Amino acid sequence: MYLTSAVMGFGATVFWIVASALGWPDFVKGLSIGLLLVSLITLLLRRLRDEYIQQLWNAGTGFAFVAVVVLFLVSPFIEGFVAGFNGAMRDQAITAELIGPAALLAFFIGFHFKWLRSSW
């Protein structure tokens, strides 16, 4: 059930990012966030039950931390680069909009990367 919840959380995160990027209705975003919350609650309740799950959790949190740091360092430069091409002034809102989904996506990528590496 734990690993199924991790797969569901990854799918819900991707669904949330796609729904936000394509401007889908709010109920679709809410559905994906609801699935993500159920997945995260299941993951949090069972995160330190054994050493294997703890290693998966640590890999995911490590990836998420690196993603947040890199996004905070690089996003102002990317935003300025894009604003230079289209001539629009932005107010540095890209970091605030992307930090949550990027951290969750990086967590699940790290989690699944460690899971797939350990199963071979």
C-alpha positions in Angstrom: 0.0 0.0 0.0 2.9 2.4 0.7 4.5 2.1 -2.7 1.1 2.3 -4.4 0.5 5.5 -2.5 3.9 6.8 -3.8 2.9 6.0 -7.4 -0.5 7.7 -6.8 1.3 10.8 -5.4 3.6 11.0 -8.4 0.7 10.8 -10.8 -1.3 13.4 -8.8 1.7 15.8 -8.8 2.1 15.5 -12.6 -1.7 15.9 -13.0 -1.6 19.0 -10.8 1.3 20.6 -12.8 -0.4 19.8 -16.2 -3.7 21.2 -15.0 -2.1 24.4 -13.7 0.0 24.8 -16.9 -2.9 24.3 -19.3 -5.4 26.4 -17.3 -7.9 23.6 -16.6 -10.9 24.3 -14.4 -10.4 24.6 -10.6 -12.2 21.4 -9.8 -9.6 19.4 -11.9 -6.8 21.1 -9.9 -8.7 20.4 -6.7 -9.1 16.7 -7.6 -5.4 16.4 -8.2 -4.6 18.2 -5.0 -7.0 15.9 -3.1 -5.3 12.8 -4.5 -2.0 14.2 -3.6 -3.1 14.9 0.0 -4.3 11.4 0.5 -1.1 10.1 -0.9 1.1 12.3 1.3 -0.9 11.5 4.4 -0.4 7.8 3.8 3.3 8.4 3.1 3.7 10.5 6.3 2.0 8.0 8.5 4.2 5.1 7.5 7.5 6.9 6.6 9.8 5.4 9.3 8.4 1.9 9.8 11.5 0.2 8.5 14.9 1.0 7.1 14.0 0.4 3.4 11.1 2.9 3.5 13.3 5.3 5.5 16.0 5.2 2.7 13.3 5.8 0.1 12.0 8.8 2.1 15.5 10.2 2.6 16.3 10.0 -1.1 13.0 11.8 -1.9 13.6 14.6 0.6 17.2 15.0 -0.6 16.0 15.5 -4.2 13.3 17.9 -3.0 15.8 20.0 -1.1 18.2 20.2 -4.0 15.3 21.2 -6.3 14.2 24.0 -4.0 17.7 25.4 -3.7 18.4 25.2 -7.4 15.0 26.8 -8.2 15.6 29.6 -5.8 19.0 30.3 -7.3 18.1 29.9 -11.0 14.5 31.1 -11.4 15.3 34.9 -11.2 17.8 34.5 -14.1 15.4 32.4 -16.1 12.6 34.8 -15.6 14.8 37.8 -16.6 15.9 35.8 -19.7 12.3 35.1 -20.8 11.2 38.7 -20.0 14.0 40.0 -22.2 12.6 38.0 -25.2 9.0 38.9 -24.9 9.4 42.4 -23.4 7.1 41.8 -20.5 8.0 42.8 -16.9 7.3 40.2 -14.3 7.3 40.6 -10.6 9.3 37.5 -9.7 6.2 35.5 -9.2 7.5 32.4 -11.0 9.4 31.2 -7.9 6.4 31.4 -5.7 4.2 29.6 -8.2 6.7 26.8 -9.0 8.4 26.0 -5.7 5.7 23.7 -4.2 5.0 21.6 -7.3 8.7 21.4 -8.1 9.6 20.2 -4.6 6.8 17.6 -4.7 7.8 16.4 -8.1 11.5 16.2 -7.1 10.5 14.3 -4.0 8.6 11.7 -6.0 11.3 11.5 -8.6 14.0 10.8 -5.9 11.7 8.3 -4.2 11.1 6.4 -7.4 14.7 6.6 -8.5 15.9 5.0 -5.3 13.0 2.5 -5.4 13.8 1.4 -9.0 17.6 1.4 -8.3 17.2 -0.9 -5.3 14.9 -3.3 -7.0 17.4 -4.3 -9.7 
